[in-house]
Amino acid sequence: HLKPDFKDPLLRIRGIKCFCDGSIQGGSGFMREPYKDNSHMVTGLQITSEIISILINDANKNGWQVAIHGNGDAGIDRILDAFEINQTINPQFNQGLRNRI
């Protein structure tokens, strides 16, 4: 298993990247309101803030920082909620780690 302190002159792994939603252009970004050109569609992938928080928590406990892809406004809301949940429950795990969107 790779660890956050893995050392190799040709490879450096700094964190884990996850996806909350897709892209605005592709119509798969998770939006609060339906897309203007596709009025029935508001989302691509849906994942709860609680599940994202569990992922962040597990990664941070093992020393990994997390980058989460979010494009739609509702997707970014979910990610921010997850960061807040994670910070409230386990503030010690992400000390010194730079989780980001």
ZADO-1210 file (C-alpha; in nm, 4 decimals, padded with zeros to 6 digits):
<atoms>
<atom x="00.0000" y="00.0000" z="00.0000" code="HIS" pos="1"/>
<atom x="00.1167" y="00.3505" z="-00.0786" code="LEU" pos="2"/>
<atom x="00.1613" y="00.5835" z="00.2152" code="LYS" pos="3"/>
<atom x="00.1617" y="00.9661" z="00.2142" code="PRO" pos="4"/>
<atom x="00.5372" y="00.9669" z="00.2856" code="ASP" pos="5"/>
<atom x="00.6113" y="00.7484" z="-00.0221" code="PHE" pos="6"/>
<atom x="00.9431" y="00.8575" z="-00.1737" code="LYS" pos="7"/>
<atom x="01.0577" y="00.7993" z="-00.5301" code="ASP" pos="8"/>
<atom x="01.2650" y="01.0317" z="-00.7503" code="PRO" pos="9"/>
<atom x="01.0202" y="00.9893" z="-01.0400" code="LEU" pos="10"/>
<atom x="00.6878" y="00.9822" z="-00.8566" code="LEU" pos="11"/>
<atom x="00.5284" y="01.1918" z="-00.5845" code="ARG" pos="12"/>
<atom x="00.1751" y="01.1355" z="-00.4620" code="ILE" pos="13"/>
<atom x="00.0385" y="01.4221" z="-00.2533" code="ARG" pos="14"/>
<atom x="-00.3240" y="01.3275" z="-00.2074" code="GLY" pos="15"/>
<atom x="-00.6415" y="01.1663" z="-00.3300" code="ILE" pos="16"/>
<atom x="-00.8715" y="01.3146" z="-00.5946" code="LYS" pos="17"/>
<atom x="-01.2436" y="01.2401" z="-00.5852" code="CYS" pos="18"/>
<atom x="-01.5416" y="01.3513" z="-00.7901" code="PHE" pos="19"/>
<atom x="-01.8692" y="01.4895" z="-00.6596" code="CYS" pos="20"/>
<atom x="-02.0216" y="01.5803" z="-00.9943" code="ASP" pos="21"/>
<atom x="-01.9361" y="01.6297" z="-01.3598" code="GLY" pos="22"/>
<atom x="-01.9101" y="01.9346" z="-01.5800" code="SER" pos="23"/>
<atom x="-02.1404" y="02.2253" z="-01.6552" code="ILE" pos="24"/>
<atom x="-02.0690" y="02.1954" z="-02.0292" code="GLN" pos="25"/>
<atom x="-02.1572" y="01.8253" z="-02.0297" code="GLY" pos="26"/>
<atom x="-02.4732" y="01.8788" z="-01.8277" code="GLY" pos="27"/>
<atom x="-02.3522" y="01.6568" z="-01.5451" code="SER" pos="28"/>
<atom x="-02.2651" y="01.9212" z="-01.2858" code="GLY" pos="29"/>
<atom x="-02.4948" y="01.9003" z="-00.9826" code="PHE" pos="30"/>
<atom x="-02.7020" y="02.2226" z="-00.9912" code="MET" pos="31"/>
<atom x="-02.9520" y="02.3841" z="-00.7529" code="ARG" pos="32"/>
<atom x="-03.1764" y="02.4803" z="-01.0461" code="GLU" pos="33"/>
<atom x="-03.2404" y="02.2943" z="-01.3723" code="PRO" pos="34"/>
<atom x="-03.0168" y="02.3691" z="-01.6682" code="TYR" pos="35"/>
<atom x="-03.1668" y="02.6424" z="-01.8896" code="LYS" pos="36"/>
<atom x="-03.1379" y="02.4343" z="-02.2067" code="ASP" pos="37"/>
<atom x="-03.2527" y="02.1104" z="-02.0427" code="ASN" pos="38"/>
<atom x="-03.5190" y="02.2039" z="-01.7893" code="SER" pos="39"/>
<atom x="-03.5710" y="01.8552" z="-01.6438" code="HIS" pos="40"/>
<atom x="-03.2037" y="01.7967" z="-01.5629" code="MET" pos="41"/>
<atom x="-03.0403" y="01.9285" z="-01.2451" code="VAL" pos="42"/>
<atom x="-02.7665" y="01.6743" z="-01.1826" code="THR" pos="43"/>
<atom x="-02.5274" y="01.4119" z="-01.2962" code="GLY" pos="44"/>
<atom x="-02.3757" y="01.2221" z="-01.0070" code="LEU" pos="45"/>
<atom x="-02.5292" y="01.2688" z="-00.6620" code="GLN" pos="46"/>
<atom x="-02.3384" y="01.1836" z="-00.3464" code="ILE" pos="47"/>
<atom x="-02.4316" y="01.2933" z="00.0043" code="THR" pos="48"/>
<atom x="-02.2234" y="01.5254" z="00.2189" code="SER" pos="49"/>
<atom x="-02.2080" y="01.2481" z="00.4803" code="GLU" pos="50"/>
<atom x="-02.0468" y="01.0035" z="00.2362" code="ILE" pos="51"/>
<atom x="-01.7995" y="01.2683" z="00.1199" code="ILE" pos="52"/>
<atom x="-01.7193" y="01.3427" z="00.4854" code="SER" pos="53"/>
<atom x="-01.6497" y="00.9738" z="00.5547" code="ILE" pos="54"/>
<atom x="-01.4132" y="00.9639" z="00.2572" code="LEU" pos="55"/>
<atom x="-01.2338" y="01.2801" z="00.3740" code="ILE" pos="56"/>
<atom x="-01.2130" y="01.1476" z="00.7308" code="ASN" pos="57"/>
<atom x="-01.0670" y="00.8114" z="00.6234" code="ASP" pos="58"/>
<atom x="-00.8132" y="00.9757" z="00.3943" code="ALA" pos="59"/>
<atom x="-00.7093" y="01.2345" z="00.6562" code="ASN" pos="60"/>
<atom x="-00.6738" y="00.9677" z="00.9288" code="LYS" pos="61"/>
<atom x="-00.4234" y="00.7962" z="00.7020" code="ASN" pos="62"/>
<atom x="-00.2329" y="01.1183" z="00.6288" code="GLY" pos="63"/>
<atom x="-00.3747" y="01.1914" z="00.2838" code="TRP" pos="64"/>
<atom x="-00.5105" y="01.5289" z="00.1791" code="GLN" pos="65"/>
<atom x="-00.8169" y="01.5253" z="-00.0443" code="VAL" pos="66"/>
<atom x="-00.9029" y="01.7212" z="-00.3587" code="ALA" pos="67"/>
<atom x="-01.2664" y="01.6926" z="-00.4623" code="ILE" pos="68"/>
<atom x="-01.3894" y="01.7895" z="-00.8068" code="HIS" pos="69"/>
<atom x="-01.7007" y="02.0049" z="-00.7913" code="GLY" pos="70"/>
<atom x="-01.8396" y="02.2189" z="-01.0722" code="ASN" pos="71"/>
<atom x="-02.2094" y="02.2725" z="-01.0086" code="GLY" pos="72"/>
<atom x="-02.3266" y="02.5050" z="-00.7322" code="ASP" pos="73"/>
<atom x="-02.5133" y="02.2252" z="-00.5507" code="ALA" pos="74"/>
<atom x="-02.2116" y="01.9959" z="-00.5848" code="GLY" pos="75"/>
<atom x="-01.9841" y="02.2574" z="-00.4294" code="ILE" pos="76"/>
<atom x="-02.2413" y="02.3079" z="-00.1504" code="ASP" pos="77"/>
<atom x="-02.2212" y="01.9359" z="-00.0722" code="ARG" pos="78"/>
<atom x="-01.8418" y="01.9422" z="-00.0651" code="ILE" pos="79"/>
<atom x="-01.8328" y="02.2456" z="00.1678" code="LEU" pos="80"/>
<atom x="-02.0885" y="02.0777" z="00.3962" code="ASP" pos="81"/>
<atom x="-01.8701" y="01.7656" z="00.4029" code="ALA" pos="82"/>
<atom x="-01.5604" y="01.9685" z="00.4931" code="PHE" pos="83"/>
<atom x="-01.7563" y="02.1299" z="00.7774" code="GLU" pos="84"/>
<atom x="-01.8860" y="01.7929" z="00.9025" code="ILE" pos="85"/>
<atom x="-01.5358" y="01.6476" z="00.8927" code="ASN" pos="86"/>
<atom x="-01.3833" y="01.9451" z="01.0752" code="GLN" pos="87"/>
<atom x="-01.6522" y="01.9308" z="01.3459" code="THR" pos="88"/>
<atom x="-01.6272" y="01.5563" z="01.4053" code="ILE" pos="89"/>
<atom x="-01.2510" y="01.5067" z="01.3771" code="ASN" pos="90"/>
<atom x="-01.0579" y="01.8350" z="01.3760" code="PRO" pos="91"/>
<atom x="-00.7338" y="01.6599" z="01.4713" code="GLN" pos="92"/>
<atom x="-00.7171" y="01.4446" z="01.1576" code="PHE" pos="93"/>
<atom x="-00.6793" y="01.7218" z="00.9044" code="ASN" pos="94"/>
<atom x="-00.4255" y="01.9301" z="01.0947" code="GLN" pos="95"/>
<atom x="-00.1633" y="02.0322" z="00.8397" code="GLY" pos="96"/>
<atom x="-00.3541" y="01.8743" z="00.5496" code="LEU" pos="97"/>
<atom x="-00.4889" y="02.0992" z="00.2746" code="ARG" pos="98"/>
<atom x="-00.8181" y="01.9494" z="00.1650" code="ASN" pos="99"/>
<atom x="-00.9570" y="02.1399" z="-00.1335" code="ARG" pos="100"/>
<atom x="-01.2173" y="02.1674" z="-00.4040" code="ILE" pos="101"/>
</atoms>
